[in-house]
Amino acid sequence: MISIEEALNCIESQQNIFKTEVKPLQEVLGFALSEDILAPFDMPAFDNSAMDGYALCGLHQQYTIVGEIAAGDTSNFVLEDGDAVRIFTGAKVPANASAVMMQEKTKVEGVNLFLDEMPKAGLSIRKKGAELQKGQLVLQKGHVLNPSSMGLIASLGMDKVKVFSKPRIHMITTGNELVKPGQPKLEGQIYESNSFAIAGALEQFGFQCAQQQQVKDDFEETKKSIQKSMETCDVLILSGGISVGDYDFVKQSLEENGVQELFYKVFQKPGKPLYFGRRGDQFVFALPGNPASSLTCFFIYVLPLLQKWSGHSNLGLPWYAFPLQHTYENKFDRPSFLKARIASDGVEILDGQGSSMIQSMALGNALAFVELGQNFKKGDLIKCKLIS
């Protein structure tokens, strides 16, 4: 059995053969850049107006209007002192313009323009290169693309981006007691839920489960299902069958399929019987069958591996510290990840901390972490990871 820190270090130290691909810009949300992006030109590429108003030559309160410039107009106006042109937001400002005055602070009588106040030099002019200069680093390799960065890349004239590929993920749930939702169940059976929770968590963080299957607690069936999945997947996630009971066949089945165990069992609660292994460039997680344990292990351990495989520069959910709304004593015999809810006035440790209890996780939005024997007073800061 290893510590939480040792388990995380093992995951983060794995060396991958990263795969890259070129994707259309509209398809790269959530992908990580596989190369730096440099500005191909100054941005803005030319001095332009930040307002609808008038571009002014010289600093006065009265001008003669000599024309109009719309956004996209490529004309080159040359103004003389005392001249003004009607101009619109984003339009190219004449080279010798001193300022742009917004239209709300002007009055027009024929071709005469009167200002309510004296303009200041450079007012409302977006200068060439003010945001980015040609050759400047725009986004760094490993940056995970979000809507804003997609818009930024589009503004650079790029319609394709080189990114790290995401892993092909398969999932297998095991258990004789499991029944698919929507089907009748008998006494002693339960509805299978882990595949829905894990698939949802994958999607929440920008990944997809390419294939799901459910198998009985049978060694040969489990072994064959793992063999078939590992023909095409990059990461295999199993749920259940990883403990030491008479019907837990996952660990042996993985060994039979040539998977090298990297660690098995972590000194934590919930999720002690967690398995992590590797075969070549493929990775395997065998998660506990209890719903809260399974989902907790996904957030803490599976997610960082998926992010590392995908070229992310930052791995795992970040830690935050929030004041506790009440006293808390950790009576568990291991360091614990606790289902919690964060609100504006702090964090609450929820009832229903059992590893089979998922309602408290559904009602919460965080995992709070407590060390073995650690106690808290109301108002003490407690470490948390936001999970929704």
C-alpha positions in Angstrom: 0.0 0.0 0.0 1.3 3.4 -0.9 0.5 7.0 0.1 -1.6 9.5 -1.8 1.4 11.5 -2.6 3.3 8.4 -3.9 0.4 7.4 -6.1 0.1 10.9 -7.6 3.8 11.0 -8.2 3.7 7.7 -9.9 0.9 8.9 -12.3 2.6 12.2 -13.1 6.0 10.6 -13.7 4.7 8.4 -16.5 6.4 9.1 -19.8 4.1 9.1 -22.8 4.6 9.0 -26.6 2.5 12.1 -27.2 0.4 12.0 -30.4 -0.4 15.2 -32.3 -2.8 16.1 -35.0 -3.9 19.2 -36.9 -7.6 20.0 -36.3 -10.0 22.6 -37.7 -10.3 25.6 -35.3 -14.0 24.9 -34.6 -13.1 21.4 -33.3 -10.3 22.2 -30.8 -12.2 23.2 -27.7 -10.6 21.4 -24.7 -7.5 20.3 -26.7 -4.0 21.3 -25.6 -1.7 23.0 -28.0 1.3 20.9 -29.2 3.3 23.9 -30.2 3.7 27.6 -29.3 1.6 30.1 -31.3 3.4 33.3 -32.3 1.7 36.4 -33.6 2.1 36.5 -37.4 1.5 40.3 -37.4 0.8 43.2 -35.1 -2.6 43.2 -33.4 -4.3 45.5 -34.0 -2.7 45.5 -37.5 -3.4 49.2 -37.8 -4.5 52.1 -35.7 -8.2 51.9 -35.4 -11.1 53.6 -33.6 -12.4 52.4 -30.3 -15.6 54.4 -30.7 -18.2 55.5 -33.1 -17.4 59.2 -33.5 -15.0 61.6 -35.3 -11.3 61.3 -36.0 -9.7 64.7 -35.4 -6.6 66.4 -36.8 -5.2 68.7 -34.1 -6.6 69.4 -30.7 -9.5 71.9 -30.9 -13.2 72.2 -30.1 -14.3 73.0 -33.7 -13.6 71.1 -36.9 -14.7 70.8 -40.5 -16.1 67.4 -41.5 -14.4 66.2 -44.7 -15.5 62.6 -45.1 -16.5 59.3 -43.5 -14.6 56.0 -42.8 -16.5 52.8 -42.1 -15.1 49.6 -40.7 -13.3 47.7 -43.4 -12.7 50.9 -45.5 -9.2 50.8 -47.0 -9.1 54.4 -48.0 -6.1 56.5 -46.9 -7.4 59.9 -45.7 -4.9 62.6 -45.2 -6.2 65.2 -42.8 -5.2 68.8 -42.4 -5.2 70.6 -39.1 -8.8 71.3 -38.2 -10.2 68.5 -40.3 -12.4 65.7 -39.0 -13.9 62.5 -40.5 -16.9 60.6 -39.3 -15.5 57.2 -38.2 -17.0 54.0 -36.8 -15.7 51.4 -34.3 -12.9 49.3 -35.7 -12.3 51.6 -38.7 -8.8 52.5 -39.7 -7.8 55.9 -38.2 -6.0 58.3 -40.6 -2.2 58.4 -40.0 -2.2 62.0 -38.9 -5.3 61.9 -36.6 -4.7 63.2 -33.1 -7.7 61.7 -31.4 -11.2 60.2 -31.8 -14.1 61.9 -30.0 -17.2 59.8 -29.3 -20.3 61.0 -31.1 -22.2 61.5 -27.8 -19.9 64.4 -27.0 -20.3 66.2 -30.3 -22.7 68.4 -32.2 -23.0 68.7 -35.9 -24.2 71.7 -37.9 -23.8 71.1 -41.6 -20.1 70.4 -42.2 -19.1 72.0 -38.9 -18.3 69.8 -35.9 -18.4 71.1 -32.3 -17.0 69.2 -29.3 -18.4 69.4 -25.8 -14.9 69.3 -24.3 -11.3 69.5 -25.4 -9.9 66.2 -26.8 -6.8 64.6 -25.4 -4.0 63.3 -27.7 -4.5 59.6 -28.5 -8.1 59.5 -27.1 -10.0 56.4 -28.2 -7.4 55.2 -30.7 -6.3 51.6 -30.5 -2.7 51.8 -31.5 -1.1 49.3 -33.9 0.5 46.4 -32.0 -1.0 47.5 -28.6 -2.2 44.0 -27.8 0.3 41.8 -29.7 3.4 42.5 -31.7 4.6 40.4 -34.6 6.6 37.4 -33.4 5.3 37.7 -29.8 4.3 34.5 -27.9 0.5 34.4 -28.0 -0.3 31.0 -26.5 2.2 28.5 -25.1 2.5 24.8 -25.8 0.3 22.9 -23.4 -2.3 25.6 -23.2 -5.8 24.1 -23.1 -8.0 25.8 -25.6 -11.1 27.6 -24.4 -13.6 29.7 -26.2 -11.5 32.9 -25.7 -8.3 31.3 -27.0 -10.2 30.0 -30.0 -11.4 33.5 -30.8 -7.9 34.8 -30.3 -6.4 32.3 -32.7 -9.1 33.1 -35.3 -8.2 36.8 -35.0 -4.7 35.8 -36.1 -6.1 34.4 -39.3 -5.5 30.7 -38.4 -8.2 28.2 -39.2 -6.3 25.1 -38.2 -4.3 24.3 -35.0 -1.8 21.6 -34.1 -2.8 20.0 -30.9 -2.1 16.9 -28.7 -4.6 14.1 -29.4 -6.8 12.9 -26.7 -6.7 9.3 -25.5 -9.2 6.7 -26.7 -10.9 5.6 -23.5 -12.8 2.4 -22.8 -14.7 1.4 -19.7 -15.6 -1.9 -18.2 -18.0 -2.4 -15.2 -18.0 -5.7 -13.4 -20.4 -7.4 -11.1 -23.0 -10.2 -11.0 -25.3 -7.9 -8.9 -25.5 -5.1 -11.6 -28.6 -4.5 -13.6 -28.9 -1.8 -16.3 -31.2 1.1 -15.5 -34.6 0.6 -17.1 -34.5 -3.1 -16.6 -36.4 -5.0 -13.8 -34.2 -6.0 -10.9 -34.5 -8.8 -8.3 -33.9 -8.8 -4.6 -30.1 -8.7 -4.1 -29.4 -6.8 -7.3 -28.6 -3.1 -7.8 -28.7 -0.8 -10.7 -25.4 -0.1 -12.4 -24.5 3.6 -12.0 -20.7 3.9 -12.2 -20.5 3.9 -15.9 -22.9 6.9 -16.1 -21.0 8.8 -13.4 -17.6 8.2 -14.9 -18.7 8.8 -18.5 -20.3 12.1 -17.2 -17.1 13.1 -15.4 -15.1 12.3 -18.6 -17.3 14.6 -20.6 -17.2 17.3 -18.0 -13.5 17.6 -18.4 -13.4 17.3 -22.2 -13.0 13.6 -22.7 -15.2 10.9 -24.2 -15.7 7.3 -23.4 -15.4 5.5 -26.8 -16.7 2.2 -25.6 -18.5 0.8 -22.5 -19.3 -2.8 -21.6 -20.5 -4.7 -18.5 -19.3 -8.1 -17.5 -20.2 -10.7 -14.9 -17.8 -11.7 -12.1 -16.3 -14.4 -14.2 -12.5 -14.8 -14.8 -12.6 -15.8 -18.4 -15.2 -13.2 -19.4 -13.3 -10.5 -17.6 -10.0 -11.5 -19.2 -11.5 -11.6 -22.7 -13.2 -8.2 -22.3 -9.9 -6.6 -21.1 -8.1 -8.3 -24.0 -10.6 -7.0 -26.6 -10.6 -3.4 -25.1 -6.9 -3.2 -25.1 -6.7 -3.9 -28.8 -7.8 -0.4 -29.5 -7.9 1.8 -26.4 -5.2 4.1 -24.9 -6.7 4.2 -21.4 -8.9 1.5 -19.9 -11.0 2.2 -16.8 -12.5 -0.7 -14.9 -15.0 -0.4 -12.1 -15.4 -3.1 -9.5 -13.8 -6.5 -9.0 -10.4 -5.1 -7.8 -10.7 -6.1 -4.1 -9.7 -9.4 -2.6 -13.0 -11.3 -2.6 -13.6 -14.7 -4.2 -15.3 -13.0 -7.1 -12.8 -10.3 -7.8 -11.0 -11.3 -11.0 -9.9 -7.9 -12.4 -6.3 -7.9 -11.0 -5.5 -11.4 -12.2 -7.2 -10.7 -15.6 -4.9 -7.7 -16.1 -1.8 -9.7 -15.3 -2.9 -12.3 -17.8 -3.2 -9.6 -20.4 0.4 -8.4 -19.8 -0.4 -5.2 -17.8 2.4 -4.2 -15.4 1.1 -3.2 -12.0 2.5 0.3 -11.0 0.6 0.4 -7.7 -2.2 -1.3 -6.0 -4.0 0.0 -2.9 -3.6 3.6 -1.6 -3.7 4.6 2.0 -6.9 6.7 1.8 -10.6 6.8 2.3 -12.6 6.2 0.2 -10.9 4.2 -2.6 -8.3 2.1 -0.9 -8.4 -0.8 -3.5 -7.2 1.4 -6.4 -5.1 -0.2 -9.1 -2.9 1.6 -11.7 -1.0 -0.3 -14.4 0.6 0.1 -17.8 1.2 -2.0 -20.9 3.5 -0.2 -23.4 1.8 3.1 -24.1 -1.6 2.0 -22.7 -2.7 2.7 -19.1 -5.2 1.0 -16.9 -7.1 2.1 -13.8 -9.2 -0.4 -11.9 -11.5 1.6 -9.6 -13.4 0.4 -6.6 -17.0 -0.6 -7.2 -18.6 1.6 -4.6 -20.0 4.6 -6.4 -18.5 7.4 -4.2 -15.1 5.6 -4.1 -15.1 5.2 -7.9 -15.9 8.8 -8.7 -13.5 10.1 -6.0 -10.6 8.1 -7.5 -11.5 9.4 -11.0 -11.2 13.1 -9.8 -8.0 12.5 -7.9 -6.1 10.0 -10.0 -7.6 9.3 -13.4 -8.1 12.9 -14.5 -4.4 13.9 -14.1 -3.3 10.9 -16.2 -5.8 11.8 -19.0 -4.6 15.4 -18.9 -0.9 14.3 -19.0 -1.6 12.0 -21.9 -3.3 14.9 -23.7 -0.4 17.3 -23.2 -1.9 19.6 -20.6 0.6 21.8 -18.8 -1.4 21.7 -15.5 -2.4 18.4 -14.1 -5.3 17.6 -11.8 -7.9 19.7 -10.1 -6.4 22.7 -8.3 -6.4 22.9 -4.5 -8.3 25.8 -2.8 -8.6 26.7 0.9 -12.0 27.6 2.4 -13.1 28.3 5.9 -15.1 25.5 7.5 -18.6 26.3 8.6 -18.5 24.0 11.6 -16.1 21.9 13.7 -15.0 18.6 12.3 -13.0 15.7 13.7 -11.6 13.1 11.3 -12.5 9.8 13.0 -11.5 7.7 10.0 -8.3 5.6 10.1 -6.8 7.0 6.9 -6.4 10.4 5.2 -9.8 11.1 3.7 -11.5 12.9 0.8 -14.8 14.1 2.1 -17.9 15.0 0.1 -18.5 18.7 0.7 -20.4 21.8 -0.4 -18.9 25.2 -0.9 -21.0 28.3 -0.5 -20.3 32.0 -0.2 -19.7 31.7 3.6 -17.4 28.7 3.5 -17.4 24.9 3.2 -19.7 22.3 4.8 -18.7 18.6 5.2 -21.9 16.7 4.2 -23.5 13.8 5.9 -23.4 10.5 4.0 -19.6 9.9 3.8 -19.9 6.2 3.2 -18.1 4.9 0.1 -21.4 3.6 -1.3 -23.3 6.8 -0.8 -23.4 9.0 -3.9 -26.4 11.3 -3.0 -24.1 13.5 -0.9 -21.7 13.8 -3.8 -24.5 14.7 -6.1 -25.6 17.5 -3.7 -22.1 18.7 -3.1 -19.6 20.4 -5.3 -16.2 19.7 -3.7 -14.0 17.1 -2.1 -12.4 18.3 1.1 -9.2 16.7 2.3 -8.3 15.8 5.9 -5.2 14.1 7.1 -5.3 11.2 9.5 -6.3 12.4 13.0 -6.7 16.0 11.8 -9.4 18.1 13.6 -10.9 21.4 12.6 -12.6 24.3 14.5 -15.2 26.4 12.9 -13.5 29.0 10.6 -10.3 26.9 10.1 -9.2 26.7 6.5 -9.6 23.3 4.9 -8.2 22.1 1.5 -10.7 21.4 -1.2 -11.0 20.5 -4.8 -14.0 21.7 -6.8 -15.6 18.9 -8.7 -18.5 20.8 -10.2 
